[in-house]
Amino acid sequence: PSGGLYNFECDSGMEEHNLPVLFVDYNYIQTLGLTLTEGRDFSREFAAESENSMIINQALARYMDWENPVGKSIHQGSRFKTRVIGVLEDFHFRSLHHPIEPLMIRLQKEPGYNLIVKIAGQETGKVLNFLEIKMHELVPFRPFEYYFLVESFKWHYRRDERQLSLIGLFSGLCIFIACLGLFTLVSFTAERKTKEVGIRKVNGARASQVISLFIKQFLLYSMLAIVVSTPIIIWIFKTWLQQFA
């Protein structure tokens, strides 16, 4: 969404705020599966009215302290005077790192540069070929470029994916080094206690009893490592999750 200075109706008159605004065409809300909680969508049956209408989200209604937002006036200077015709249920239009902000949705009079297409079924390739043919018929001078919405979502979290990949890499490396150290310690202990093990076996000790001698020692080390590392891991991931709204 772009930003803009708009004047909003309030008890003391009109207040000016710089808030995000999204320019869309008809059926935008229906195509993306958004939910209207009050009022109605833009409609070609009321084309003249829709061009001078605004849809807002619940966050904007709360921001302006509007109990009944439908019908409220929103102006942009003297050129654009409009009224609210609908309220959308809050949705994330930025990444989850940001809280849901107040948002206005206007009907775009001029043709846009992007087209959102909702594909039903699995024949995505055929749909893309059809869209490419139609686009070359309408605008032959522009190349056909497309991307899927899920790819756009992933783009917002590339930094997080890189961080998690690095965490996984270093965690694996730490576990590998710890296993090497543990293997060395086991070998050293076994060699040092060779005579003790022999004496115990001569005196009738079972294999499980001999193995338990080693397990008790290393289990103590493992439990100590878990007790020390768990609070650190929890703190690290809580700090990371604080980056999200």
HELIX and SHEET records of a PDB file:
HELIX    1   1 TYR A   28  LEU A   32  1                                   5    
HELIX    2   2 ARG A   44  PHE A   46  5                                   3    
HELIX    3   3 ALA A   47  GLU A   51  1                                   5    
HELIX    4   4 GLN A   58  TYR A   63  1                                   6    
HELIX    5   5 THR A  124  LEU A  138  1                                  15    
HELIX    6   6 LEU A  149  TRP A  155  1                                   7    
HELIX    7   7 ARG A  158  ARG A  192  1                                  35    
HELIX    8   8 THR A  194  VAL A  202  1                                   9    
HELIX    9   9 ALA A  207  LEU A  241  1                                  35    
SHEET    1   A 7 LEU A  36  GLY A  39  0                                        
SHEET    2   A 7 PHE A  80  LEU A  88 -1                                        
SHEET    3   A 7 SER A  53  ASN A  57  1                                        
SHEET    4   A 7 MET A 104  LEU A 107 -1                                        
SHEET    5   A 7 GLY A  13  VAL A  24  1                                        
SHEET    6   A 7 SER A   2  CYS A  10 -1                                        
SHEET    7   A 7 SER A  73  GLN A  76 -1                                        
END                                                                             
